[in-house]
């Protein structure tokens, strides 16, 4: 058998496994596109990508999302801001989970948001994607520190009751009677053009908010069952607008539901409280899970501000 024939035979023998790896990677990426938090698909995708002779090409959208996340993390001022940056890193990693660098950015954002356990897990994925990383020992030490903090903050003193008590103390007597909507144009212009008020991520961050007159003054209420409610203080008989229950040690860990009827409060809602608790921002259609957030999509936001 001549040299040329050997090359052809080798190509035939290796083509099958290569095609199988490529198909497996595509299947894992499809799973991550549906659910960026699918850690099983993430692990498989990393293993398949690293098994290839050269790393797969990084999609342009993944690079753009990482750039967006880097900028969002640099400008972040509150836990909610850092969580938004972490969600953008996660979406970038869903497109190219074998790229190690975004895991460091996501872990840093999660740590600053107080999500220590999630930050530690993210760094473990960094070590999977970069098994020969020069900073591996330092990263392992950081994982240990984050795991300690996660365990400490899950202690009884950081329970849901403590979160509710803290929120109650900080918002006692506070009324939110200034209402704003986010939009590319003023409410009057939107009405004339028959367009709804909504914003993409860039418009939201740049503060494109327009005041509008809402019938009511809004406030938090605490029914005593471990939950938090947000009501129109002038229409108490109509039921709450939002109901929240703590799922972690911080105010940003409250899981909110939207009340479409007087007591039908089953629809998950995206809600963010400012660090000084003087602003409540609500979206009627943004996904409640940050991992499903699309920075390029347009969502409707209402913001309630205290004087």
C-alpha positions in Angstrom: 0.0 0.0 0.0 1.4 3.3 -1.1 1.6 6.5 1.0 -1.4 8.1 -0.7 -3.5 5.0 0.0 -2.5 5.0 3.7 -3.6 8.7 4.0 -7.0 7.8 2.4 -7.4 4.8 4.7 -6.5 6.8 7.8 -9.1 9.5 6.8 -11.8 6.9 6.4 -11.0 5.3 9.8 -11.0 8.6 11.7 -13.9 10.3 10.0 -16.5 8.2 11.8 -15.5 9.1 15.4 -15.0 12.8 14.4 -18.5 13.0 12.9 -19.9 11.3 16.1 -18.1 13.9 18.3 -19.4 16.8 16.2 -23.0 15.5 16.3 -22.7 15.0 20.0 -21.5 18.5 20.5 -24.2 19.9 18.4 -26.8 18.0 20.5 -25.4 19.3 23.7 -25.4 22.9 22.4 -29.0 22.5 21.4 -29.8 21.4 24.9 -28.0 24.4 26.3 -29.8 26.7 24.0 -33.1 25.5 25.5 -31.7 25.6 29.1 -28.4 27.4 29.8 -28.4 25.8 33.3 -28.2 22.2 31.9 -24.9 21.3 33.6 -25.0 17.8 32.3 -25.0 19.1 28.7 -22.3 21.6 29.6 -20.0 18.9 30.9 -20.5 16.7 27.9 -20.0 19.7 25.5 -16.7 20.6 27.2 -15.4 17.0 27.0 -16.3 16.7 23.3 -14.8 20.0 22.4 -11.5 19.3 24.2 -11.3 15.8 22.5 -11.2 17.4 19.1 -7.8 18.0 17.4 -8.4 21.8 17.6 -11.0 23.8 19.5 -14.3 24.5 17.7 -14.7 28.1 16.4 -16.3 30.5 18.9 -19.6 31.9 17.5 -19.6 35.7 17.0 -22.7 36.0 19.2 -20.9 34.4 22.1 -18.1 37.0 21.8 -20.6 39.8 21.7 -22.4 38.5 24.8 -19.2 38.2 26.7 -18.4 41.8 25.8 -21.8 42.9 27.0 -21.3 40.9 30.2 -17.9 42.5 30.8 -19.3 46.0 30.4 -22.3 45.2 32.6 -20.1 43.8 35.3 -17.8 46.8 35.2 -20.8 49.2 35.6 -22.7 47.1 38.2 -23.6 48.8 41.4 -26.1 46.4 43.0 -26.5 42.6 43.4 -29.2 42.7 40.7 -26.8 44.4 38.3 -24.2 41.7 39.0 -26.8 38.9 38.5 -27.7 40.4 35.1 -24.0 40.3 34.1 -23.7 36.7 35.3 -26.8 35.8 33.2 -25.1 37.3 30.1 -21.9 35.3 30.8 -24.1 32.2 31.1 -25.8 32.8 27.8 -22.3 33.3 26.1 -21.1 30.1 27.7 -24.2 28.2 26.4 -23.0 29.0 22.9 -19.3 28.0 23.6 -19.0 26.2 26.9 -15.5 25.0 26.1 -14.1 28.6 26.3 -12.7 29.0 29.8 -12.4 32.8 30.3 -16.2 33.7 30.7 -16.4 31.3 33.6 -14.1 33.6 35.6 -16.3 36.6 34.7 -19.5 34.8 35.7 -18.0 33.6 39.0 -16.8 37.1 39.9 -20.3 38.5 39.2 -22.0 35.8 41.2 -19.6 36.3 44.1 -20.3 40.0 44.2 -24.1 39.3 44.1 -23.7 37.0 47.2 -24.3 33.8 45.2 -21.2 32.1 46.7 -22.3 28.5 46.0 -23.1 29.2 42.4 -19.8 31.0 42.0 -17.9 28.0 43.3 -19.6 25.7 40.9 -18.9 28.0 38.0 -15.2 27.9 38.9 -15.3 24.1 38.8 -16.5 24.4 35.2 -13.6 26.8 34.5 -11.2 24.0 35.6 -13.0 21.5 33.4 -12.6 23.9 30.4 -9.0 24.7 31.2 -7.5 21.5 32.7 -4.0 22.8 32.2 -4.7 26.3 33.6 -1.6 27.9 35.2 -3.9 29.4 37.9 -5.6 26.1 38.7 -4.2 26.0 42.3 -5.3 29.6 43.0 -8.8 28.8 41.6 -9.2 25.7 43.8 -8.3 27.8 46.8 -11.0 30.3 45.7 -13.5 27.5 45.4 -12.8 26.5 49.0 -13.3 30.1 50.2 -16.5 30.5 48.3 -17.8 27.2 49.6 -17.1 28.4 53.2 -19.0 31.6 52.6 -21.9 29.7 51.0 -22.2 27.5 54.1 -21.9 30.4 56.4 -24.6 32.5 54.7 -27.0 29.5 54.7 -27.0 29.5 58.5 -30.3 30.0 60.4 -29.6 33.7 61.0 -29.9 34.2 57.2 -33.3 32.5 57.0 -36.2 33.8 55.0 -37.8 35.2 58.2 -34.7 37.4 58.7 -35.0 38.6 55.1 -38.6 39.6 55.6 -37.9 41.3 58.9 -35.1 43.3 57.3 -37.2 44.4 54.4 -40.1 45.3 56.7 -37.8 47.5 58.9 -36.3 49.3 55.9 -39.6 50.0 54.1 -41.8 50.8 57.0 -44.0 53.7 56.1 -42.6 54.1 52.6 -44.9 54.8 49.7 -44.0 54.4 46.1 -46.1 57.0 44.4 -44.0 57.9 41.4 -44.4 55.6 38.4 -42.3 55.3 35.3 -42.1 53.2 32.2 -39.0 52.3 30.1 -39.2 53.0 26.4 -37.4 54.0 23.2 -39.7 57.0 23.1 -42.2 58.9 25.3 -45.6 57.3 26.1 -47.3 60.0 23.9 -45.0 59.1 20.9 -45.6 55.4 21.5 -49.3 56.0 21.6 -49.3 57.9 18.3 -47.2 55.2 16.6 -49.3 52.4 18.2 -46.3 50.9 19.8 -46.1 49.6 23.4 -43.5 51.0 25.9 -40.6 48.5 26.1 -36.8 48.5 26.3 -33.9 46.3 25.3 -31.0 45.9 27.7 -29.0 48.9 26.4 -32.0 51.2 26.7 -32.8 49.8 30.2 -29.3 50.4 31.5 -29.1 53.9 29.9 -32.1 55.0 32.0 -34.8 55.7 29.3 -37.6 56.1 31.8 -40.7 58.2 31.3 -43.1 59.3 34.0 -46.7 58.5 33.7 -49.7 59.0 36.0 -50.8 55.8 37.9 -53.9 55.7 39.9 -52.6 54.9 43.3 -49.7 54.8 45.8 -47.9 51.6 46.3 -46.4 50.0 49.4 -45.1 46.7 50.9 -47.2 44.7 53.2 -46.2 41.7 55.4 -49.1 39.3 56.1 -47.1 37.3 58.7 -46.9 34.0 56.8 -43.3 34.5 55.7 -44.2 36.3 52.5 -43.9 39.8 51.2 -46.7 41.6 49.2 -46.6 44.8 47.1 -50.0 46.6 47.0 -51.7 49.6 45.6 -52.3 51.3 49.0 -55.4 53.1 47.6 -57.0 50.0 46.3 -56.4 47.4 49.1 -59.6 45.6 48.3 -58.3 44.6 44.8 -55.5 42.3 46.2 -51.7 42.5 45.9 -49.9 43.2 42.6 -46.9 41.0 43.6 -46.3 38.3 46.2 -42.7 37.3 47.1 -41.1 34.5 49.2 -37.5 34.5 50.2 -35.4 31.6 48.8 -32.0 32.8 50.0 -30.2 35.1 52.4 -30.7 38.4 50.6 -33.4 40.7 49.4 -32.4 39.8 45.8 -33.2 36.1 46.6 -36.9 36.8 46.9 -38.9 34.8 44.3 -41.8 37.0 43.1 -45.1 36.1 41.6 -47.4 38.4 39.6 -51.1 38.6 40.7 -53.3 38.6 37.6 -56.4 38.5 39.7 -57.2 39.4 43.3 -55.6 36.2 44.6 -54.3 34.4 41.5 -50.6 34.9 42.1 -49.1 32.0 40.3 -47.3 33.6 37.4 -43.5 34.1 38.1 -42.4 37.7 37.8 -39.2 39.5 37.3 -38.8 42.1 40.1 -35.7 44.0 41.2 -35.4 46.2 44.3 -32.7 48.9 44.4 -30.0 48.8 47.0 -31.6 51.6 49.0 -35.0 50.0 48.6 -36.4 53.2 47.1 -37.2 51.7 43.7 -39.2 48.7 42.7 -38.8 47.6 39.0 -41.2 45.1 37.6 -41.5 43.5 34.1 -44.6 41.9 32.8 -42.9 39.7 30.3 -39.1 39.5 31.1 -38.3 35.9 32.1 -38.1 35.6 35.9 -35.0 33.4 35.5 -31.9 35.5 34.6 -30.5 32.5 32.7 -33.4 33.0 30.1 -32.8 36.7 29.7 -32.1 37.9 26.2 -30.2 41.3 26.1 -31.4 41.9 22.6 -35.1 41.3 23.3 -37.5 44.1 24.2 -39.4 43.8 27.5 -42.0 46.0 29.2 -40.9 47.5 32.5 -42.7 49.5 35.1 -40.7 51.3 37.9 -42.2 52.5 41.2 -40.2 55.1 43.0 -40.5 56.5 46.5 -40.2 60.2 47.0 
